């Protein structure tokens, strides 16, 4: 059974090895959806360790609930089971190639805080750890060059209103057009100037 809201996700399961890998994928996908990619590795490793403890130690059954919650910039991962016995911090170190069984020492090393409390709604306990939430880095944006072209003003069109009656329907076209215009053989050097007209004078 899986229920989730925008910043809260709860998964109920049997803490079996085949289911632990599935829970890791669910936690990773949820954190990726919340854009908390930097926390995926630590959160998935921590929840794997807590579920492994339930599988190895919880009695009478392996039923548990995984809860992840993002609130006020802090991610909290909790594993709730029905065994009232509190876990004991392991003092010996596990081998470097082991993927589980390293106890709460690993949870303590990968988280900013962790703890154990009694289950409020019945017998059992809650083991939790928290991480400071940091959003995934945003890829830098690069400016995109844009080619610019000079803007030319559109050609202006002048419209003149003409009365329809003043424009002939068709213009006369001559039948033939001479190839050349006639040129006179001689051109007078000066034009003749007419003699001055006589002026009549009356005696006074």
C-alpha positions in Angstrom: 0.0 0.0 0.0 1.4 3.4 -1.0 0.0 6.8 -0.2 1.6 10.1 -0.8 1.0 13.8 -0.9 3.1 16.6 -2.2 5.7 16.4 0.6 4.9 13.2 2.4 5.1 9.5 1.3 4.2 6.4 3.2 4.9 2.8 2.1 3.7 -0.3 4.0 5.6 -3.6 3.3 7.1 -6.8 4.5 10.8 -6.3 5.2 12.0 -9.0 2.9 15.2 -8.8 0.8 13.2 -8.8 -2.4 11.2 -5.8 -1.2 14.1 -3.8 0.2 15.4 -3.2 -3.3 12.0 -2.0 -4.4 11.8 0.4 -1.5 15.1 1.9 -2.4 13.8 2.6 -5.9 10.6 4.2 -4.5 12.6 6.5 -2.2 14.9 7.5 -5.0 12.1 8.3 -7.4 10.2 10.3 -4.7 13.3 12.4 -3.9 13.9 12.9 -7.6 10.3 14.1 -7.9 11.0 16.6 -5.1 14.2 17.7 -6.8 16.4 16.4 -4.0 18.8 14.5 -6.1 21.8 15.2 -3.9 20.1 13.3 -1.0 19.2 10.1 -3.0 22.3 8.1 -2.3 22.3 8.7 1.5 18.6 8.3 1.9 18.5 5.1 0.0 21.4 3.6 1.9 20.0 4.6 5.2 16.5 3.2 4.6 18.2 0.0 3.3 20.0 -0.4 6.6 16.9 0.2 8.7 14.9 -2.3 6.7 17.7 -4.8 7.0 17.5 -4.5 10.8 13.8 -5.1 10.7 14.3 -8.2 8.5 17.0 -9.6 10.8 15.6 -8.7 14.3 11.9 -7.6 14.3 9.4 -9.9 16.0 6.8 -11.3 15.7 6.6 -10.4 12.0 8.4 -8.3 9.4 5.6 -5.9 8.7 6.7 -2.3 8.8 6.1 1.2 7.4 8.5 3.4 5.6 7.7 7.1 5.9 9.6 10.0 4.2 8.7 13.6 4.9 10.0 16.9 3.7 9.3 19.7 6.1 10.9 23.1 6.7 14.0 22.2 4.6 14.6 18.9 6.4 14.1 15.4 5.0 13.2 12.7 7.6 13.1 9.0 6.8 11.4 6.7 9.4 10.9 3.0 9.6 8.1 1.8 11.9 7.8 -1.8 13.1 5.8 -3.7 15.7 8.8 -4.9 17.8 9.1 -2.9 21.0 12.8 -3.8 21.5 15.0 -0.8 20.9 18.0 -1.3 18.5 21.5 -1.4 19.9 24.3 0.6 18.2 26.8 -1.8 16.8 30.4 -1.3 18.0 32.2 -3.5 15.5 32.8 -2.3 12.0 31.4 -4.2 9.0 33.5 -5.1 6.0 33.8 -2.4 3.3 32.0 -4.5 0.7 29.0 -5.2 2.8 25.7 -3.5 1.6 23.7 -4.2 4.9 24.2 -5.3 8.4 26.4 -2.4 9.4 23.8 -1.3 12.0 23.0 2.2 13.2 26.7 3.2 13.0 26.1 3.7 9.2 22.9 5.6 9.8 24.7 7.8 12.3 27.5 8.5 9.9 25.4 9.4 6.8 22.8 11.6 8.5 22.8 14.9 10.4 20.6 13.4 13.2 18.9 10.1 14.1 16.9 8.6 16.9 14.5 6.0 18.3 11.2 6.5 19.9 8.2 4.3 20.9 5.4 3.9 18.5 2.5 6.2 19.6 -0.3 4.1 18.2 0.6 0.7 19.6 3.4 -1.6 20.4 6.6 -1.1 18.4 9.1 1.6 17.7 10.1 4.2 15.2 13.7 4.5 14.0 14.4 7.7 12.0 17.2 9.8 10.5 17.2 13.2 8.9 19.1 15.1 6.2 19.2 18.8 5.4 17.3 19.2 2.1 19.1 20.9 -0.7 17.5 21.3 -4.1 19.2 19.9 -7.2 21.5 22.4 -8.9 19.9 24.2 -11.9 21.9 23.9 -15.1 23.2 27.4 -16.1 21.5 29.0 -19.0 23.6 30.1 -22.0 22.6 33.1 -24.1 21.3 32.3 -27.5 22.7 34.5 -30.3 20.0 36.1 -32.3 20.8 37.5 -35.8 19.5 41.0 -36.3 18.7 42.7 -39.6 18.2 46.4 -40.3 14.6 47.4 -40.6 13.8 49.2 -43.8 10.9 51.6 -44.0 8.2 50.5 -46.4 7.9 52.3 -49.7 5.2 55.0 -49.4 2.5 55.0 -52.1 0.9 58.3 -53.0 -2.7 58.1 -54.1 -4.1 61.1 -56.2 -7.9 61.4 -56.5 -8.9 62.1 -60.1 -12.4 62.8 -61.4 -13.5 60.0 -63.6 -14.9 62.3 -66.3 -11.6 64.1 -66.9 -9.7 60.9 -67.8 -10.3 59.6 -71.4 -11.2 56.0 -71.6 -8.4 55.5 -74.2 -5.5 57.6 -75.4 -5.0 58.1 -79.2 -2.1 56.2 -80.6 -0.7 57.3 -84.0 -0.5 54.7 -86.8 3.1 55.2 -87.5 5.9 56.9 -85.6 8.8 58.3 -87.7 12.1 56.9 -86.9 13.7 60.3 -86.9 12.5 63.9 -86.8 13.3 66.1 -90.0 16.2 68.4 -89.5 16.4 71.6 -91.7 19.4 71.9 -94.0 20.5 75.3 -92.8 19.9 77.2 -89.7 20.0 81.0 -89.9 22.7 82.6 -87.8 20.3 85.2 -86.5 16.6 85.8 -86.6 15.5 88.8 -88.6 14.7 91.8 -86.4 11.7 93.9 -87.7 12.4 97.6 -88.4 11.1 100.0 -85.8 7.7 101.3 -86.5 7.5 105.1 -87.2 6.2 107.2 -84.4 3.8 110.0 -85.2 4.6 113.3 -83.5 2.0 116.1 -83.2 3.1 119.7 -82.9 2.2 121.2 -79.6 
